[in-house]
Amino acid sequence: MERTDIEFYPFTKEQLKLAANPRYVEKTPAVKQLSEFFRILYEMKKEELDETLNMIVGMMRVDIKFQFIMDELGESIELPDGEEMTILIDLMMELHNTTRKWILKGHSPVGLREGYHQQKGRKGKVLNLKDYRK
């Protein structure tokens, strides 16, 4: 489904270079909070943390359903009960809503809702993806 009602997110060349790495996960506040949750609750090492976050963010980028992501996460770790599960779901939803998605032309759901697609005064040279040709 093509979203003709929105423009491509104005990525800089540096941002596109970083995003070209399939293992790259932008260290947003939502990623940092979820990372800290996993590190504390599951005592995960950096490598395991990076692998888990890469899996989660990768699925979110391509707009995989939230329940499927949670099911896959449950295959990797033992999901918590009670209050910890509520915290995990809140953190996952925050990450889901702030992750840039390919289907949204590089925007996050929150970014579109709040009108971030009309950002002014961006730093760096923004690439014009609309007129891009090989």
MDTraj code that builds the backbone (N, CA, C; nanometers):
import mdtraj as md
import numpy as np

residues = "MET GLU ARG THR ASP ILE GLU PHE TYR PRO PHE THR LYS GLU GLN LEU LYS LEU ALA ALA ASN PRO ARG TYR VAL GLU LYS THR PRO ALA VAL LYS GLN LEU SER GLU PHE PHE ARG ILE LEU TYR GLU MET LYS LYS GLU GLU LEU ASP GLU THR LEU ASN MET ILE VAL GLY MET MET ARG VAL ASP ILE LYS PHE GLN PHE ILE MET ASP GLU LEU GLY GLU SER ILE GLU LEU PRO ASP GLY GLU GLU MET THR ILE LEU ILE ASP LEU MET MET GLU LEU HIS ASN THR THR ARG LYS TRP ILE LEU LYS GLY HIS SER PRO VAL GLY LEU ARG GLU GLY TYR HIS GLN GLN LYS GLY ARG LYS GLY LYS VAL LEU ASN LEU LYS ASP TYR ARG LYS".split()
xyz = np.array([
    [0.0844, -0.1163, 0.0000],
    [0.0000, 0.0000, 0.0000],
    [0.0898, 0.1237, 0.0000],
    [0.0714, 0.2091, -0.0995],
    [0.1513, 0.3289, -0.1114],
    [0.0851, 0.4449, -0.0380],
    [0.1594, 0.5129, 0.0449],
    [0.1075, 0.6269, 0.1218],
    [0.1373, 0.7553, 0.0455],
    [0.0498, 0.7904, -0.0467],
    [0.0697, 0.9112, -0.1263],
    [0.0426, 1.0379, -0.0467],
    [-0.0194, 1.0241, 0.0697],
    [-0.0530, 1.1404, 0.1511],
    [0.0633, 1.1911, 0.2358],
    [0.1760, 1.1192, 0.2359],
    [0.2917, 1.1645, 0.3141],
    [0.4164, 1.1672, 0.2270],
    [0.5055, 1.2569, 0.2610],
    [0.6346, 1.2683, 0.1930],
    [0.7352, 1.1767, 0.2624],
    [0.8443, 1.1443, 0.1928],
    [0.9513, 1.0682, 0.2545],
    [1.0126, 1.1502, 0.3677],
    [1.0546, 1.0809, 0.4726],
    [1.1224, 1.1475, 0.5829],
    [1.2526, 1.2071, 0.5292],
    [1.2875, 1.3282, 0.5683],
    [1.4085, 1.3926, 0.5143],
    [1.5375, 1.3415, 0.5801],
    [1.5810, 1.2233, 0.5392],
    [1.7036, 1.1655, 0.5931],
    [1.8255, 1.2392, 0.5393],
    [1.9302, 1.2468, 0.6210],
    [2.0584, 1.2979, 0.5738],
    [2.1371, 1.1803, 0.5159],
    [2.2414, 1.2116, 0.4439],
    [2.3262, 1.1080, 0.3850],
    [2.3869, 1.0205, 0.4948],
    [2.4287, 1.0831, 0.6051],
    [2.4889, 1.0093, 0.7162],
    [2.3881, 0.9120, 0.7787],
    [2.2634, 0.9558, 0.7933],
    [2.1604, 0.8685, 0.8494],
    [2.1356, 0.7480, 0.7589],
    [2.1348, 0.7701, 0.6278],
    [2.1130, 0.6595, 0.5345],
    [2.2295, 0.5608, 0.5361],
    [2.3508, 0.6117, 0.5520],
    [2.4672, 0.5227, 0.5615],
    [2.4561, 0.4327, 0.6847],
    [2.4163, 0.4904, 0.7971],
    [2.3988, 0.4114, 0.9194],
    [2.2876, 0.3081, 0.9015],
    [2.1765, 0.3499, 0.8436],
    [2.0606, 0.2619, 0.8282],
    [2.0865, 0.1488, 0.7293],
    [2.1870, 0.1640, 0.6429],
    [2.2190, 0.0593, 0.5458],
    [2.2691, -0.0679, 0.6133],
    [2.3223, -0.0553, 0.7333],
    [2.3689, -0.1708, 0.8092],
    [2.2464, -0.2408, 0.8691],
    [2.2184, -0.3648, 0.8283],
    [2.0986, -0.4327, 0.8789],
    [2.1002, -0.4570, 1.0303],
    [2.2149, -0.4475, 1.0931],
    [2.2245, -0.4689, 1.2375],
    [2.2218, -0.3370, 1.3161],
    [2.2041, -0.2258, 1.2454],
    [2.2038, -0.0958, 1.3115],
    [2.0700, -0.0709, 1.3812],
    [2.0778, -0.0311, 1.5061],
    [1.9597, 0.0082, 1.5829],
    [1.9883, 0.1459, 1.6403],
    [1.9089, 0.2434, 1.6005],
    [1.9261, 0.3794, 1.6508],
    [1.8995, 0.3805, 1.8009],
    [1.9869, 0.4434, 1.8759],
    [1.9755, 0.4461, 2.0225],
    [1.8805, 0.5581, 2.0667],
    [1.7534, 0.5391, 2.0385],
    [1.6506, 0.6347, 2.0785],
    [1.6215, 0.6173, 2.2276],
    [1.5525, 0.7134, 2.2888],
    [1.5159, 0.6959, 2.4300],
    [1.4348, 0.5679, 2.4538],
    [1.3471, 0.5315, 2.3612],
    [1.2671, 0.4096, 2.3778],
    [1.3553, 0.2847, 2.3731],
    [1.4543, 0.2828, 2.2854],
    [1.5474, 0.1702, 2.2764],
    [1.6297, 0.1608, 2.4052],
    [1.6755, 0.2751, 2.4532],
    [1.7563, 0.2757, 2.5760],
    [1.6764, 0.2255, 2.6964],
    [1.5499, 0.2651, 2.7067],
    [1.4668, 0.2206, 2.8192],
    [1.4419, 0.0702, 2.8130],
    [1.4093, 0.0192, 2.6945],
    [1.3864, -0.1249, 2.6806],
    [1.5153, -0.2022, 2.7064],
    [1.6256, -0.1496, 2.6579],
    [1.7556, -0.2121, 2.6805],
    [1.7858, -0.2213, 2.8297],
    [1.7610, -0.1145, 2.9012],
    [1.7847, -0.1122, 3.0458],
    [1.6940, -0.2126, 3.1181],
    [1.5695, -0.2228, 3.0748],
    [1.4751, -0.3191, 3.1324],
    [1.5287, -0.4620, 3.1162],
    [1.5710, -0.4968, 2.9939],
    [1.6240, -0.6312, 2.9686],
    [1.7527, -0.6548, 3.0476],
    [1.8380, -0.5542, 3.0523],
    [1.9654, -0.5685, 3.1219],
    [1.9442, -0.5961, 3.2704],
    [1.8499, -0.5240, 3.3310],
    [1.8248, -0.5402, 3.4744],
    [1.7466, -0.6681, 3.5040],
    [1.6336, -0.6877, 3.4356],
    [1.5460, -0.8006, 3.4667],
    [1.6064, -0.9348, 3.4255],
    [1.6742, -0.9376, 3.3107],
    [1.7260, -1.0637, 3.2582],
    [1.8778, -1.0760, 3.2689],
    [1.9421, -0.9730, 3.3215],
    [2.0876, -0.9723, 3.3344],
    [2.1557, -1.0080, 3.2024],
    [2.1051, -0.9502, 3.0934],
    [2.1594, -0.9775, 2.9597],
    [2.2940, -0.9085, 2.9400],
    [2.3805, -0.9763, 2.8707],
    [2.5079, -0.9185, 2.8298],
    [2.4843, -0.8343, 2.7044],
    [2.5822, -0.7509, 2.6683],
    [2.5687, -0.6588, 2.5564],
    [2.5345, -0.7303, 2.4256],
    [2.6011, -0.8405, 2.3969],
    [2.5780, -0.9124, 2.2713],
    [2.4341, -0.9647, 2.2626],
    [2.3869, -1.0240, 2.3718],
    [2.2507, -1.0773, 2.3758],
    [2.1485, -0.9632, 2.3676],
    [2.1775, -0.8541, 2.4363],
    [2.0909, -0.7362, 2.4316],
    [2.0807, -0.6826, 2.2899],
    [2.1958, -0.6663, 2.2232],
    [2.1977, -0.6145, 2.0865],
    [2.1201, -0.7053, 1.9919],
    [2.1367, -0.8359, 2.0082],
    [2.0665, -0.9321, 1.9227],
    [1.9149, -0.9243, 1.9440],
    [1.8723, -0.9152, 2.0687],
    [1.7296, -0.9077, 2.1005],
    [1.6693, -0.7778, 2.0478],
    [1.7373, -0.6661, 2.0709],
    [1.6874, -0.5372, 2.0230],
    [1.6854, -0.5311, 1.8710],
    [1.7861, -0.5883, 1.8065],
    [1.7908, -0.5923, 1.6606],
    [1.6706, -0.6694, 1.6055],
    [1.6378, -0.7818, 1.6675],
    [1.5233, -0.8617, 1.6244],
    [1.3940, -0.7802, 1.6382],
    [1.3760, -0.7180, 1.7547],
    [1.2524, -0.6440, 1.7824],
    [1.2380, -0.5246, 1.6878],
    [1.3408, -0.4414, 1.6802],
    [1.3339, -0.3208, 1.5969],
    [1.3219, -0.3581, 1.4494],
    [1.3928, -0.4619, 1.4073],
    [1.3835, -0.5062, 1.2684],
    [1.2415, -0.5441, 1.2291],
    [1.1731, -0.6151, 1.3164],
    [1.0346, -0.6524, 1.2875],
    [0.9421, -0.5313, 1.2902],
    [0.9698, -0.4387, 1.3804],
    [0.8866, -0.3180, 1.3880],
    [0.9031, -0.2314, 1.2641],
    [1.0251, -0.2238, 1.2124],
    [1.0514, -0.1423, 1.0921],
    [0.9691, -0.1880, 0.9721],
    [0.9493, -0.3177, 0.9613],
    [0.8750, -0.3691, 0.8456],
    [0.7278, -0.3928, 0.8781],
    [0.6842, -0.3379, 0.9908],
    [0.5437, -0.3345, 1.0303],
    [0.4839, -0.4726, 1.0592],
    [0.5623, -0.5580, 1.1257],
    [0.5107, -0.6867, 1.1730],
    [0.4139, -0.6584, 1.2881],
    [0.3078, -0.7341, 1.2966],
    [0.2071, -0.7149, 1.4015],
    [0.2699, -0.7283, 1.5408],
    [0.2230, -0.6431, 1.6309],
    [0.2773, -0.6366, 1.7671],
    [0.2683, -0.7727, 1.8371],
    [0.1572, -0.8419, 1.8240],
    [0.1406, -0.9708, 1.8915],
    [0.2429, -1.0731, 1.8418],
    [0.2724, -1.0718, 1.7125],
    [0.3721, -1.1631, 1.6582],
    [0.5111, -1.1311, 1.7161],
    [0.5414, -1.0020, 1.7288],
    [0.6701, -0.9615, 1.7871],
    [0.6805, -1.0109, 1.9308],
    [0.5726, -0.9957, 2.0064],
    [0.5723, -1.0435, 2.1454],
    [0.5874, -1.1955, 2.1505],
    [0.5212, -1.2662, 2.0585],
    [0.5341, -1.4123, 2.0527],
    [0.6789, -1.4523, 2.0242],
    [0.7430, -1.3830, 1.9294],
    [0.8828, -1.4114, 1.8959],
    [0.9746, -1.3802, 2.0133],
    [0.9454, -1.2719, 2.0823],
    [1.0242, -1.2375, 2.2003],
    [1.0098, -1.3458, 2.3065],
    [0.8886, -1.3995, 2.3206],
    [0.8630, -1.5073, 2.4150],
    [0.9386, -1.6349, 2.3814],
    [0.9752, -1.6515, 2.2544],
    [1.0573, -1.7660, 2.2138],
    [1.2029, -1.7468, 2.2563],
    [1.2456, -1.6208, 2.2674],
    [1.3851, -1.5900, 2.3025],
    [1.4086, -1.5824, 2.4528],
    [1.3100, -1.5275, 2.5228],
    [1.3233, -1.5098, 2.6675],
    [1.1941, -1.5553, 2.7347],
    [1.2031, -1.5821, 2.8633],
    [1.0830, -1.6147, 2.9398],
    [1.0159, -1.4827, 2.9768],
    [0.8980, -1.4592, 2.9210],
    [0.8284, -1.3335, 2.9473],
    [0.7884, -1.3258, 3.0941],
    [0.7977, -1.2060, 3.1521],
    [0.7666, -1.1912, 3.2950],
    [0.6167, -1.1984, 3.3225],
    [0.5825, -1.2043, 3.4482],
    [0.4433, -1.2028, 3.4928],
    [0.4146, -1.0703, 3.5614],
    [0.2877, -1.0433, 3.5811],
    [0.2440, -0.9325, 3.6656],
    [0.2912, -0.7959, 3.6225],
    [0.3402, -0.7210, 3.7200],
    [0.3798, -0.5822, 3.6980],
    [0.4925, -0.5694, 3.5959],
    [0.5874, -0.6641, 3.5968],
    [0.6969, -0.6593, 3.5004],
    [0.6452, -0.6746, 3.3579],
    [0.5411, -0.7576, 3.3392],
    [0.4830, -0.7743, 3.2058],
    [0.4159, -0.6446, 3.1612],
    [0.3491, -0.5769, 3.2511],
    [0.2862, -0.4483, 3.2182],
    [0.3925, -0.3472, 3.1771],
    [0.5026, -0.3438, 3.2497],
    [0.6133, -0.2532, 3.2168],
    [0.6703, -0.2889, 3.0801],
    [0.6921, -0.4187, 3.0549],
    [0.7454, -0.4626, 2.9263],
    [0.6535, -0.4204, 2.8121],
    [0.5251, -0.4418, 2.8266],
    [0.4309, -0.4042, 2.7204],
    [0.4333, -0.2536, 2.6977],
    [0.4367, -0.1761, 2.8041],
    [0.4448, -0.0297, 2.7903],
    [0.5715, 0.0121, 2.7152],
    [0.6851, -0.0479, 2.7512],
    [0.8110, -0.0159, 2.6846],
    [0.8088, -0.0586, 2.5372],
    [0.7530, -0.1761, 2.5118],
    [0.7439, -0.2255, 2.3736],
    [0.6517, -0.1369, 2.2896],
    [0.5408, -0.0924, 2.3469],
    [0.4482, -0.0050, 2.2736],
    [0.5124, 0.1308, 2.2452],
    [0.5870, 0.1824, 2.3407],
    [0.6577, 0.3091, 2.3185],
    [0.7583, 0.2935, 2.2043],
    [0.8317, 0.1838, 2.2049],
    [0.9268, 0.1573, 2.0967],
    [0.8530, 0.1397, 1.9645],
    [0.7451, 0.0662, 1.9651],
    [0.6660, 0.0423, 1.8440],
    [0.6160, 0.1741, 1.7841],
    [0.5720, 0.2640, 1.8684],
    [0.5147, 0.3902, 1.8212],
    [0.6191, 0.4936, 1.7811],
    [0.7444, 0.4740, 1.8211],
    [0.8492, 0.5708, 1.7881],
    [0.9517, 0.5173, 1.6886],
    [0.9347, 0.3942, 1.6422],
    [1.0267, 0.3347, 1.5451],
    [0.9880, 0.3781, 1.4040],
    [1.0881, 0.4207, 1.3273],
    [1.0636, 0.4587, 1.1878],
    [1.0293, 0.3338, 1.1082],
    [0.9251, 0.3437, 1.0278],
    [0.8770, 0.2278, 0.9519],
    [0.8895, 0.2537, 0.8022],
    [0.9278, 0.1488, 0.7302],
    [0.9419, 0.1606, 0.5850],
    [0.8067, 0.1923, 0.5212],
    [0.7007, 0.1311, 0.5712],
    [0.5682, 0.1524, 0.5133],
    [0.5209, 0.2973, 0.5305],
    [0.5795, 0.3675, 0.6279],
    [0.5455, 0.5081, 0.6529],
    [0.6516, 0.6024, 0.5955],
    [0.7268, 0.5523, 0.4978],
    [0.8290, 0.6309, 0.4276],
    [0.9324, 0.6908, 0.5231],
    [0.9682, 0.6137, 0.6245],
    [1.0729, 0.6554, 0.7172],
    [1.0234, 0.7320, 0.8390],
    [0.8948, 0.7546, 0.8473],
    [0.8382, 0.8233, 0.9634],
    [0.8007, 0.7214, 1.0700],
    [0.7878, 0.7684, 1.1924],
    [0.7333, 0.6849, 1.2993],
    [0.5856, 0.7196, 1.3130],
    [0.5043, 0.6284, 1.3665],
    [0.3627, 0.6612, 1.3867],
    [0.3422, 0.7875, 1.4697],
    [0.4199, 0.8026, 1.5765],
    [0.4078, 0.9218, 1.6606],
    [0.4500, 1.0458, 1.5825],
    [0.5558, 1.0334, 1.5052],
    [0.6041, 1.1465, 1.4265],
    [0.5005, 1.1960, 1.3276],
    [0.4310, 1.1049, 1.2630],
    [0.3257, 1.1449, 1.1699],
    [0.2093, 1.2090, 1.2439],
    [0.1724, 1.1497, 1.3538],
    [0.0584, 1.2005, 1.4301],
    [0.0856, 1.3415, 1.4811],
    [0.2083, 1.3674, 1.5220],
    [0.2411, 1.4978, 1.5781],
    [0.2861, 1.5975, 1.4727],
    [0.2877, 1.5564, 1.3458],
    [0.3244, 1.6491, 1.2393],
    [0.4730, 1.6700, 1.2219],
    [0.5532, 1.5736, 1.2652],
    [0.6978, 1.5879, 1.2502],
    [0.7419, 1.5856, 1.1049],
    [0.6549, 1.5394, 1.0156],
    [0.6932, 1.5332, 0.8747],
    [0.7087, 1.6722, 0.8147],
    [0.6737, 1.7754, 0.8884],
    [0.6910, 1.9125, 0.8410],
    [0.8029, 1.9813, 0.9177],
    [0.9035, 1.9050, 0.9540],
    [1.0157, 1.9598, 1.0300],
    [1.0819, 2.0722, 0.9517],
    [1.1190, 2.1756, 1.0241],
    [1.1876, 2.2892, 0.9629],
    [1.3236, 2.3030, 1.0285],
    [1.4168, 2.3543, 0.9511],
    [1.5480, 2.3824, 1.0066],
    [1.6296, 2.2581, 1.0380],
    [1.6133, 2.1505, 0.9581],
    [1.6923, 2.0294, 0.9819],
    [1.8390, 2.0581, 0.9549],
    [1.9260, 2.0007, 1.0367],
    [2.0690, 2.0177, 1.0184],
    [2.1192, 1.9132, 0.9203],
    [2.2220, 1.9480, 0.8476],
    [2.2812, 1.8546, 0.7534],
    [2.2140, 1.8637, 0.6176],
    [2.2741, 1.8007, 0.5206],
    [2.2205, 1.8012, 0.3852],
    [2.1168, 1.6906, 0.3732],
    [1.9931, 1.7295, 0.3498],
    [1.8828, 1.6346, 0.3392],
    [1.8735, 1.5864, 0.1950],
    [1.8608, 1.4551, 0.1776],
    [1.8501, 1.3984, 0.0441],
    [1.7065, 1.4062, -0.0052],
    [1.6893, 1.4445, -0.1294],
    [1.5570, 1.4522, -0.1891],
    [1.5229, 1.3149, -0.2478],
    [1.4525, 1.2325, -0.1723],
    [1.4209, 1.0963, -0.2154],
    [1.3105, 1.0951, -0.3201],
    [1.2286, 1.1986, -0.3238],
    [1.1164, 1.2048, -0.4176],
    [1.1662, 1.2078, -0.5619],
    [1.2733, 1.2829, -0.5866],
    [1.3264, 1.2980, -0.7227],
    [1.4484, 1.2105, -0.7503],
    [1.4797, 1.1198, -0.6575],
    [1.5994, 1.0378, -0.6698],
    [1.5890, 0.9417, -0.7868],
    [1.6966, 0.9355, -0.8651],
    [1.7052, 0.8403, -0.9752],
    [1.8404, 0.7720, -0.9698],
    [1.8449, 0.6482, -1.0122],
    [1.9714, 0.5747, -1.0179],
    [2.0500, 0.6173, -1.1387],
])
top = md.Topology()
chain = top.add_chain()
for i, resn in enumerate(residues, 1):
    res = top.add_residue(resn, chain, resSeq=i)
    for name in ("N", "CA", "C"):
        top.add_atom(name, md.element.get_by_symbol(name[0]), res)
traj = md.Trajectory(xyz[None], top)
